[in-house]
Amino acid sequence: VMAMIPDQYRRKISKDEINALPIRRYEGEVRLGRTPEELEAAVDALARETVLGFDTETKPTFRKGKVNAPALVQFAAAEVVFLIQLGRVPMGEGIASILGDAGIVKAGVSIVDDVRELQKQYPFQSAGLVDLGDVARALRMETQGLRNLAANFFGWRISKGPQCSNWSLAELTPRQVAYAATDAWIGREVYLKMRELDLLPRSFLPLEQRHSHA
C-alpha cells in the first residue's frame, strides 16, 4: 500500500527558501568515543535504544580515485549523541553489533554507502537500516537529502559549514562536534516524524514492526 503523503511535504524547496529558514543545531548531550572504555560504554547505551540516527564523516580527498575511510561514526539516541572517532578506536565488534542489530532502527541518508565503507574496515552483516532518501523516493517526494528533509518536515535549516573539514583530527573542533551531532540527530528526528505521519512503507520498517503495521 502506497502511503499518502500530504502535499505540504511533497513539494520541492528552493535553496533560497532553505536559506531563509531559522538555523537549528543539536543542543543536547554529546559523548565522544575515543578510548576502548568510552566505546564500550557507548555500545552498551546504544544497545538499549530502538531508534538511532546514524551517519559517518570522512576526511575529504582532493586526489582523483582516492577515497578515505570513515573517520567518525555518529549515533543519535533519544537523550544523547555518540561520536566515535575511528582514528582513536578502530572499527570493530562493538559498532558492528549495533549496525547488525535488526531490533534497532538506524536511520539516515545514504547510509548504505556509509555501512559499505565501514565493512571494508571490519566485515559484518548490517540490519535495521532505514535510508531516509530511499523512503522519500518511494513516497515520490521532491526532496531527498537530509537538509532538504529537515527543511520540509520541520522548517529548519541545518548548517553545512564543517562538512568538508578534516574529520581525522585527534581533537575535533566544537563546530565539527556540533555539525556531526546535528546530522545524526536530524536523521532520527526525520524518521520519527515519518513514522508519526504513517509515511513509512512497510518495507522500510524493521521486520518485527512490519506485522503490527499490517
DRENPATOR-893193 format. One record per atom (N, C-alpha, C): residue number from 1; x, y, z; residue in one letter. Coordinates in steps of 0.2 Angstrom, whole numbers. Example, Ala and Ser with C-alpha at 12.3 -4.5 7.8 and 13.67 -1.06 7.14 Angstrom:
REM DRENPATOR-893193
<1 <66 -28 39> 'A'>
<1 <62 -22 39> 'A'>
<1 <66 -16 39> 'A'>
<2 <64 -11 35> 'S'>
<2 <68 -5 36> 'S'>
<2 <64 0 39> 'S'>
***
This chain:
REM DRENPATOR-893193
<1 <4 -6 0> 'V'>
<1 <0 0 0> 'V'>
<1 <4 6 0> 'V'>
<2 <3 11 -5> 'M'>
<2 <7 17 -5> 'M'>
<2 <5 22 0> 'M'>
<3 <9 24 5> 'A'>
<3 <7 29 10> 'A'>
<3 <5 35 6> 'A'>
<4 <0 39 8> 'M'>
<4 <-2 45 6> 'M'>
<4 <2 51 9> 'M'>
<5 <6 55 6> 'I'>
<5 <10 60 9> 'I'>
<5 <6 67 8> 'I'>
<6 <5 70 13> 'P'>
<6 <2 77 12> 'P'>
<6 <6 81 7> 'P'>
<7 <2 85 3> 'D'>
<7 <6 89 -2> 'D'>
<7 <11 94 1> 'D'>
<8 <10 96 7> 'Q'>
<8 <15 101 10> 'Q'>
<8 <22 98 11> 'Q'>
<9 <22 91 11> 'Y'>
<9 <29 88 12> 'Y'>
<9 <31 86 5> 'Y'>
<10 <27 86 0> 'R'>
<10 <29 83 -7> 'R'>
<10 <33 88 -11> 'R'>
<11 <32 94 -9> 'R'>
<11 <35 99 -14> 'R'>
<11 <42 100 -14> 'R'>
<12 <45 103 -19> 'K'>
<12 <52 105 -19> 'K'>
<12 <54 111 -15> 'K'>
<13 <59 111 -11> 'I'>
<13 <61 118 -8> 'I'>
<13 <67 121 -11> 'I'>
<14 <67 127 -13> 'S'>
<14 <72 130 -16> 'S'>
<14 <78 132 -11> 'S'>
<15 <84 133 -14> 'K'>
<15 <90 135 -9> 'K'>
<15 <88 141 -6> 'K'>
<16 <85 146 -9> 'D'>
<16 <83 152 -6> 'D'>
<16 <79 151 0> 'D'>
<17 <74 147 -1> 'E'>
<17 <69 146 4> 'E'>
<17 <72 143 10> 'E'>
<18 <77 138 9> 'I'>
<18 <80 135 14> 'I'>
<18 <85 140 18> 'I'>
<19 <88 144 14> 'N'>
<19 <92 149 17> 'N'>
<19 <89 154 22> 'N'>
<20 <82 155 20> 'A'>
<20 <78 160 24> 'A'>
<20 <75 156 31> 'A'>
<21 <76 150 31> 'L'>
<21 <74 147 37> 'L'>
<21 <78 148 43> 'L'>
<22 <75 147 50> 'P'>
<22 <80 148 56> 'P'>
<22 <84 142 56> 'P'>
<23 <90 143 58> 'I'>
<23 <95 138 59> 'I'>
<23 <94 134 65> 'I'>
<24 <95 127 65> 'R'>
<24 <94 123 71> 'R'>
<24 <100 118 71> 'R'>
<25 <103 118 78> 'R'>
<25 <108 113 79> 'R'>
<25 <106 108 85> 'R'>
<26 <109 103 85> 'Y'>
<26 <108 98 91> 'Y'>
<26 <111 102 97> 'Y'>
<27 <107 102 102> 'E'>
<27 <109 106 108> 'E'>
<27 <109 101 115> 'E'>
<28 <108 95 114> 'G'>
<28 <108 90 119> 'G'>
<28 <115 88 121> 'G'>
<29 <116 82 125> 'E'>
<29 <122 80 127> 'E'>
<29 <126 76 121> 'E'>
<30 <132 77 121> 'V'>
<30 <136 74 116> 'V'>
<30 <142 70 120> 'V'>
<31 <143 64 118> 'R'>
<31 <148 60 121> 'R'>
<31 <153 57 116> 'R'>
<32 <159 58 117> 'L'>
<32 <164 56 112> 'L'>
<32 <167 49 114> 'L'>
<33 <168 45 109> 'G'>
<33 <171 39 110> 'G'>
<33 <178 39 107> 'G'>
<34 <183 39 112> 'R'>
<34 <190 40 109> 'R'>
<34 <194 35 113> 'R'>
<35 <191 31 118> 'T'>
<35 <195 26 121> 'T'>
<35 <191 19 121> 'T'>
<36 <194 14 122> 'P'>
<36 <190 7 122> 'P'>
<36 <185 8 128> 'P'>
<37 <186 11 133> 'E'>
<37 <181 11 138> 'E'>
<37 <175 16 136> 'E'>
<38 <177 21 133> 'E'>
<38 <171 26 131> 'E'>
<38 <167 22 125> 'E'>
<39 <171 18 121> 'L'>
<39 <167 15 116> 'L'>
<39 <163 9 119> 'L'>
<40 <165 6 124> 'E'>
<40 <161 0 127> 'E'>
<40 <155 3 130> 'E'>
<41 <156 9 134> 'A'>
<41 <150 12 137> 'A'>
<41 <145 15 132> 'A'>
<42 <147 17 126> 'A'>
<42 <143 19 121> 'A'>
<42 <139 14 118> 'A'>
<43 <142 8 116> 'V'>
<43 <139 2 114> 'V'>
<43 <134 0 118> 'V'>
<44 <135 -1 125> 'D'>
<44 <131 -3 130> 'D'>
<44 <124 1 130> 'D'>
<45 <125 8 130> 'A'>
<45 <120 13 130> 'A'>
<45 <116 12 123> 'A'>
<46 <119 11 117> 'L'>
<46 <116 11 111> 'L'>
<46 <111 5 110> 'L'>
<47 <114 -1 113> 'A'>
<47 <110 -7 113> 'A'>
<47 <104 -7 116> 'A'>
<48 <102 -2 120> 'R'>
<48 <96 -2 124> 'R'>
<48 <91 3 120> 'R'>
<49 <93 6 114> 'E'>
<49 <89 10 110> 'E'>
<49 <85 6 105> 'E'>
<50 <79 9 103> 'T'>
<50 <76 6 97> 'T'>
<50 <76 10 91> 'T'>
<51 <77 16 91> 'V'>
<51 <78 21 85> 'V'>
<51 <84 25 86> 'V'>
<52 <89 24 81> 'L'>
<52 <95 28 81> 'L'>
<52 <96 32 75> 'L'>
<53 <98 39 75> 'G'>
<53 <100 42 69> 'G'>
<53 <107 40 68> 'G'>
<54 <109 39 62> 'F'>
<54 <116 36 60> 'F'>
<54 <119 40 54> 'F'>
<55 <125 41 55> 'D'>
<55 <129 45 50> 'D'>
<55 <136 43 51> 'D'>
<56 <140 45 46> 'T'>
<56 <148 45 46> 'T'>
<56 <151 51 43> 'T'>
<57 <157 53 45> 'E'>
<57 <160 58 42> 'E'>
<57 <167 56 40> 'E'>
<58 <169 58 34> 'T'>
<58 <175 56 31> 'T'>
<58 <180 62 29> 'T'>
<59 <186 61 30> 'K'>
<59 <190 67 28> 'K'>
<59 <190 67 21> 'K'>
<60 <189 73 18> 'P'>
<60 <188 74 11> 'P'>
<60 <195 72 7> 'P'>
<61 <195 70 1> 'T'>
<61 <201 69 -3> 'T'>
<61 <201 73 -9> 'T'>
<62 <206 76 -10> 'F'>
<62 <207 80 -16> 'F'>
<62 <211 77 -22> 'F'>
<63 <212 70 -21> 'R'>
<63 <215 67 -27> 'R'>
<63 <210 62 -30> 'R'>
<64 <210 62 -36> 'K'>
<64 <205 58 -40> 'K'>
<64 <206 51 -39> 'K'>
<65 <201 47 -38> 'G'>
<65 <201 40 -37> 'G'>
<65 <203 38 -29> 'G'>
<66 <205 43 -25> 'K'>
<66 <207 41 -18> 'K'>
<66 <201 42 -14> 'K'>
<67 <199 37 -10> 'V'>
<67 <194 38 -5> 'V'>
<67 <196 36 2> 'V'>
<68 <195 41 6> 'N'>
<68 <197 40 13> 'N'>
<68 <192 35 17> 'N'>
<69 <194 32 22> 'A'>
<69 <190 28 26> 'A'>
<69 <186 33 31> 'A'>
<70 <180 31 33> 'P'>
<70 <176 35 38> 'P'>
<70 <181 36 44> 'P'>
<71 <181 43 46> 'A'>
<71 <184 44 52> 'A'>
<71 <180 45 58> 'A'>
<72 <174 46 57> 'L'>
<72 <169 47 63> 'L'>
<72 <162 43 62> 'L'>
<73 <160 40 67> 'V'>
<73 <153 37 66> 'V'>
<73 <149 40 72> 'V'>
<74 <143 42 69> 'Q'>
<74 <138 46 74> 'Q'>
<74 <132 42 75> 'Q'>
<75 <130 41 81> 'F'>
<75 <124 38 83> 'F'>
<75 <120 43 87> 'F'>
<76 <114 45 85> 'A'>
<76 <109 49 89> 'A'>
<76 <104 44 93> 'A'>
<77 <105 44 100> 'A'>
<77 <100 41 104> 'A'>
<77 <95 46 106> 'A'>
<78 <90 43 110> 'A'>
<78 <84 48 112> 'A'>
<78 <87 54 116> 'A'>
<79 <92 53 121> 'E'>
<79 <94 58 125> 'E'>
<79 <102 60 124> 'E'>
<80 <105 57 120> 'V'>
<80 <112 59 119> 'V'>
<80 <115 57 112> 'V'>
<81 <120 60 109> 'V'>
<81 <123 58 103> 'V'>
<81 <130 56 104> 'V'>
<82 <132 50 102> 'F'>
<82 <138 47 102> 'F'>
<82 <142 49 96> 'F'>
<83 <148 51 97> 'L'>
<83 <153 52 91> 'L'>
<83 <159 48 92> 'L'>
<84 <160 43 88> 'I'>
<84 <165 38 89> 'I'>
<84 <170 39 84> 'I'>
<85 <176 41 86> 'Q'>
<85 <182 43 82> 'Q'>
<85 <186 37 80> 'Q'>
<86 <186 35 74> 'L'>
<86 <189 29 72> 'L'>
<86 <196 29 71> 'L'>
<87 <199 36 72> 'G'>
<87 <206 36 72> 'G'>
<87 <209 35 79> 'G'>
<88 <205 35 84> 'R'>
<88 <207 34 91> 'R'>
<88 <205 26 93> 'R'>
<89 <199 24 91> 'V'>
<89 <197 17 92> 'V'>
<89 <195 14 86> 'V'>
<90 <197 8 84> 'P'>
<90 <196 5 77> 'P'>
<90 <189 3 77> 'P'>
<91 <186 3 71> 'M'>
<91 <180 0 69> 'M'>
<91 <180 -8 71> 'M'>
<92 <176 -10 75> 'G'>
<92 <176 -17 77> 'G'>
<92 <169 -20 79> 'G'>
<93 <170 -25 83> 'E'>
<93 <164 -29 85> 'E'>
<93 <158 -24 88> 'E'>
<94 <160 -20 93> 'G'>
<94 <155 -16 96> 'G'>
<94 <151 -12 91> 'G'>
<95 <154 -8 87> 'I'>
<95 <150 -4 82> 'I'>
<95 <146 -9 77> 'I'>
<96 <149 -14 75> 'A'>
<96 <146 -19 71> 'A'>
<96 <140 -22 74> 'A'>
<97 <140 -23 81> 'S'>
<97 <134 -26 84> 'S'>
<97 <128 -22 84> 'S'>
<98 <129 -15 84> 'I'>
<98 <124 -10 84> 'I'>
<98 <121 -10 77> 'I'>
<99 <126 -10 72> 'L'>
<99 <124 -9 65> 'L'>
<99 <121 -16 62> 'L'>
<100 <122 -21 66> 'G'>
<100 <119 -28 64> 'G'>
<100 <113 -30 68> 'G'>
<101 <111 -26 72> 'D'>
<101 <105 -27 76> 'D'>
<101 <99 -26 73> 'D'>
<102 <95 -31 71> 'A'>
<102 <88 -30 67> 'A'>
<102 <83 -26 71> 'A'>
<103 <84 -26 78> 'G'>
<103 <79 -23 83> 'G'>
<103 <80 -16 84> 'G'>
<104 <85 -13 81> 'I'>
<104 <87 -6 82> 'I'>
<104 <87 -3 75> 'I'>
<105 <82 2 74> 'V'>
<105 <82 6 68> 'V'>
<105 <88 10 68> 'V'>
<106 <92 10 62> 'K'>
<106 <97 15 61> 'K'>
<106 <95 19 55> 'K'>
<107 <93 26 56> 'A'>
<107 <90 30 51> 'A'>
<107 <95 36 49> 'A'>
<108 <95 37 42> 'G'>
<108 <100 42 40> 'G'>
<108 <99 42 32> 'G'>
<109 <103 47 29> 'V'>
<109 <103 47 22> 'V'>
<109 <109 44 19> 'V'>
<110 <109 40 13> 'S'>
<110 <114 37 10> 'S'>
<110 <118 33 15> 'S'>
<111 <115 30 20> 'I'>
<111 <118 26 25> 'I'>
<111 <121 19 22> 'I'>
<112 <118 16 17> 'V'>
<112 <120 10 14> 'V'>
<112 <128 11 12> 'V'>
<113 <129 17 9> 'D'>
<113 <136 18 7> 'D'>
<113 <141 19 13> 'D'>
<114 <138 22 18> 'D'>
<114 <142 23 25> 'D'>
<114 <144 16 27> 'D'>
<115 <139 12 28> 'V'>
<115 <140 5 30> 'V'>
<115 <145 1 26> 'V'>
<116 <144 2 19> 'R'>
<116 <149 -2 15> 'R'>
<116 <156 0 16> 'R'>
<117 <157 7 17> 'E'>
<117 <164 9 19> 'E'>
<117 <166 6 26> 'E'>
<118 <162 6 31> 'L'>
<118 <164 3 37> 'L'>
<118 <165 -5 37> 'L'>
<119 <162 -8 32> 'Q'>
<119 <163 -15 31> 'Q'>
<119 <170 -17 28> 'Q'>
<120 <172 -12 25> 'K'>
<120 <179 -13 22> 'K'>
<120 <184 -13 28> 'K'>
<121 <183 -10 33> 'Q'>
<121 <187 -10 39> 'Q'>
<121 <186 -16 44> 'Q'>
<122 <180 -18 44> 'Y'>
<122 <178 -23 48> 'Y'>
<122 <172 -27 46> 'Y'>
<123 <173 -33 43> 'P'>
<123 <167 -36 40> 'P'>
<123 <162 -38 45> 'P'>
<124 <155 -36 43> 'F'>
<124 <150 -38 47> 'F'>
<124 <143 -37 43> 'F'>
<125 <138 -40 45> 'Q'>
<125 <131 -40 42> 'Q'>
<125 <127 -34 45> 'Q'>
<126 <124 -30 41> 'S'>
<126 <120 -25 43> 'S'>
<126 <113 -27 43> 'S'>
<127 <109 -24 48> 'A'>
<127 <102 -25 48> 'A'>
<127 <99 -19 51> 'A'>
<128 <92 -18 50> 'G'>
<128 <89 -12 53> 'G'>
<128 <90 -5 50> 'G'>
<129 <93 -5 44> 'L'>
<129 <95 1 41> 'L'>
<129 <89 4 38> 'L'>
<130 <87 11 39> 'V'>
<130 <82 14 35> 'V'>
<130 <85 20 32> 'V'>
<131 <86 20 25> 'D'>
<131 <88 26 22> 'D'>
<131 <83 30 20> 'D'>
<132 <83 36 23> 'L'>
<132 <78 41 23> 'L'>
<132 <77 44 15> 'L'>
<133 <82 44 12> 'G'>
<133 <82 46 5> 'G'>
<133 <78 41 1> 'G'>
<134 <79 34 2> 'D'>
<134 <75 29 -1> 'D'>
<134 <68 30 0> 'D'>
<135 <66 31 7> 'V'>
<135 <59 32 9> 'V'>
<135 <56 38 5> 'V'>
<136 <60 43 5> 'A'>
<136 <57 49 1> 'A'>
<136 <56 48 -6> 'A'>
<137 <61 44 -9> 'R'>
<137 <60 42 -16> 'R'>
<137 <53 38 -17> 'R'>
<138 <53 33 -12> 'A'>
<138 <47 29 -13> 'A'>
<138 <40 33 -12> 'A'>
<139 <41 38 -8> 'L'>
<139 <35 42 -7> 'L'>
<139 <34 48 -12> 'L'>
<140 <39 47 -17> 'R'>
<140 <39 52 -23> 'R'>
<140 <39 59 -20> 'R'>
<141 <43 60 -15> 'M'>
<141 <45 67 -13> 'M'>
<141 <50 70 -17> 'M'>
<142 <49 77 -18> 'E'>
<142 <54 80 -22> 'E'>
<142 <61 81 -19> 'E'>
<143 <61 81 -12> 'T'>
<143 <67 82 -8> 'T'>
<143 <69 76 -5> 'T'>
<144 <75 74 -5> 'Q'>
<144 <78 68 -3> 'Q'>
<144 <84 68 1> 'Q'>
<145 <87 74 1> 'G'>
<145 <93 75 5> 'G'>
<145 <92 76 12> 'G'>
<146 <96 75 17> 'L'>
<146 <95 77 24> 'L'>
<146 <93 84 26> 'L'>
<147 <96 89 23> 'R'>
<147 <95 96 24> 'R'>
<147 <88 97 21> 'R'>
<148 <87 95 15> 'N'>
<148 <80 96 12> 'N'>
<148 <74 93 16> 'N'>
<149 <76 87 19> 'L'>
<149 <70 84 23> 'L'>
<149 <69 88 29> 'L'>
<150 <75 90 32> 'A'>
<150 <74 94 39> 'A'>
<150 <70 100 37> 'A'>
<151 <71 104 31> 'A'>
<151 <68 110 30> 'A'>
<151 <60 108 28> 'A'>
<152 <59 103 25> 'N'>
<152 <52 101 23> 'N'>
<152 <48 99 29> 'N'>
<153 <51 95 33> 'F'>
<153 <47 92 39> 'F'>
<153 <46 97 45> 'F'>
<154 <52 101 46> 'F'>
<154 <52 105 52> 'F'>
<154 <53 112 51> 'F'>
<155 <54 114 45> 'G'>
<155 <55 121 44> 'G'>
<155 <62 124 47> 'G'>
<156 <67 119 47> 'W'>
<156 <74 121 50> 'W'>
<156 <79 121 44> 'W'>
<157 <84 125 46> 'R'>
<157 <90 125 41> 'R'>
<157 <96 122 45> 'R'>
<158 <99 117 42> 'I'>
<158 <105 114 45> 'I'>
<158 <111 116 42> 'I'>
<159 <116 118 46> 'S'>
<159 <122 121 44> 'S'>
<159 <126 116 40> 'S'>
<160 <129 118 34> 'K'>
<160 <134 114 31> 'K'>
<160 <141 115 32> 'K'>
<161 <142 120 36> 'G'>
<161 <149 123 37> 'G'>
<161 <155 118 37> 'G'>
<162 <156 114 42> 'P'>
<162 <162 110 43> 'P'>
<162 <162 103 39> 'P'>
<163 <157 103 34> 'Q'>
<163 <156 96 31> 'Q'>
<163 <162 94 27> 'Q'>
<164 <166 98 24> 'C'>
<164 <172 96 21> 'C'>
<164 <179 97 25> 'C'>
<165 <178 97 31> 'S'>
<165 <184 99 36> 'S'>
<165 <187 92 37> 'S'>
<166 <193 92 40> 'N'>
<166 <197 86 42> 'N'>
<166 <194 82 48> 'N'>
<167 <191 77 46> 'W'>
<167 <187 73 51> 'W'>
<167 <192 68 55> 'W'>
<168 <198 68 52> 'S'>
<168 <203 63 56> 'S'>
<168 <207 66 61> 'S'>
<169 <206 73 63> 'L'>
<169 <209 76 68> 'L'>
<169 <208 72 75> 'L'>
<170 <214 72 79> 'A'>
<170 <213 69 85> 'A'>
<170 <208 72 90> 'A'>
<171 <208 79 89> 'E'>
<171 <204 83 93> 'E'>
<171 <199 87 88> 'E'>
<172 <193 85 88> 'L'>
<172 <188 88 84> 'L'>
<172 <186 95 87> 'L'>
<173 <185 100 82> 'T'>
<173 <183 107 85> 'T'>
<173 <176 107 87> 'T'>
<174 <174 112 91> 'P'>
<174 <167 112 93> 'P'>
<174 <162 113 88> 'P'>
<175 <164 116 82> 'R'>
<175 <160 116 76> 'R'>
<175 <159 110 73> 'R'>
<176 <164 106 73> 'Q'>
<176 <164 99 70> 'Q'>
<176 <159 95 74> 'Q'>
<177 <160 95 81> 'V'>
<177 <156 91 85> 'V'>
<177 <149 93 84> 'V'>
<178 <147 99 84> 'A'>
<178 <140 102 83> 'A'>
<178 <137 99 77> 'A'>
<179 <141 100 71> 'Y'>
<179 <139 98 65> 'Y'>
<179 <137 90 64> 'Y'>
<180 <142 86 67> 'A'>
<180 <142 79 66> 'A'>
<180 <136 77 71> 'A'>
<181 <135 80 77> 'A'>
<181 <130 78 81> 'A'>
<181 <123 79 78> 'A'>
<182 <123 85 75> 'T'>
<182 <116 88 72> 'T'>
<182 <114 83 66> 'T'>
<183 <119 81 62> 'D'>
<183 <117 77 56> 'D'>
<183 <114 70 59> 'D'>
<184 <117 67 64> 'A'>
<184 <114 61 66> 'A'>
<184 <107 62 70> 'A'>
<185 <107 67 74> 'W'>
<185 <100 69 77> 'W'>
<185 <95 70 72> 'W'>
<186 <96 74 67> 'I'>
<186 <91 76 62> 'I'>
<186 <89 69 58> 'I'>
<187 <93 64 57> 'G'>
<187 <91 58 54> 'G'>
<187 <86 55 59> 'G'>
<188 <87 55 65> 'R'>
<188 <82 51 70> 'R'>
<188 <76 55 70> 'R'>
<189 <76 62 70> 'E'>
<189 <70 66 70> 'E'>
<189 <66 65 64> 'E'>
<190 <69 65 58> 'V'>
<190 <65 64 52> 'V'>
<190 <62 57 52> 'V'>
<191 <65 52 54> 'Y'>
<191 <62 45 54> 'Y'>
<191 <56 45 59> 'Y'>
<192 <57 48 65> 'L'>
<192 <51 48 69> 'L'>
<192 <45 52 67> 'L'>
<193 <47 57 63> 'K'>
<193 <42 61 60> 'K'>
<193 <38 57 55> 'K'>
<194 <42 54 50> 'M'>
<194 <39 50 45> 'M'>
<194 <34 44 48> 'M'>
<195 <37 41 54> 'R'>
<195 <33 36 57> 'R'>
<195 <27 39 60> 'R'>
<196 <27 45 63> 'E'>
<196 <22 48 66> 'E'>
<196 <16 50 61> 'E'>
<197 <18 52 55> 'L'>
<197 <14 53 50> 'L'>
<197 <11 47 46> 'L'>
<198 <14 41 48> 'D'>
<198 <12 35 45> 'D'>
<198 <14 35 38> 'D'>
<199 <20 38 36> 'L'>
<199 <23 38 29> 'L'>
<199 <27 32 28> 'L'>
<200 <29 28 33> 'L'>
<200 <35 23 31> 'L'>
<200 <32 17 28> 'L'>
<201 <33 16 21> 'P'>
<201 <31 10 18> 'P'>
<201 <33 4 22> 'P'>
<202 <29 -1 22> 'R'>
<202 <31 -7 26> 'R'>
<202 <38 -10 25> 'R'>
<203 <40 -10 19> 'S'>
<203 <47 -12 18> 'S'>
<203 <52 -9 21> 'S'>
<204 <51 -3 24> 'F'>
<204 <56 1 27> 'F'>
<204 <55 0 35> 'F'>
<205 <51 -4 37> 'L'>
<205 <50 -5 44> 'L'>
<205 <54 -11 46> 'L'>
<206 <57 -11 52> 'P'>
<206 <61 -17 55> 'P'>
<206 <56 -23 55> 'P'>
<207 <59 -29 54> 'L'>
<207 <54 -35 52> 'L'>
<207 <49 -36 58> 'L'>
<208 <51 -35 64> 'E'>
<208 <46 -36 69> 'E'>
<208 <40 -31 70> 'E'>
<209 <42 -25 67> 'Q'>
<209 <36 -20 67> 'Q'>
<209 <32 -20 60> 'Q'>
<210 <34 -24 55> 'R'>
<210 <30 -24 49> 'R'>
<210 <23 -27 50> 'R'>
<211 <23 -32 55> 'H'>
<211 <17 -36 56> 'H'>
<211 <12 -32 60> 'H'>
<212 <14 -28 64> 'S'>
<212 <10 -24 69> 'S'>
<212 <7 -18 64> 'S'>
<213 <10 -16 59> 'H'>
<213 <8 -11 54> 'H'>
<213 <4 -14 48> 'H'>
<214 <3 -20 49> 'A'>
<214 <0 -24 43> 'A'>
<214 <-8 -21 42> 'A'>
***
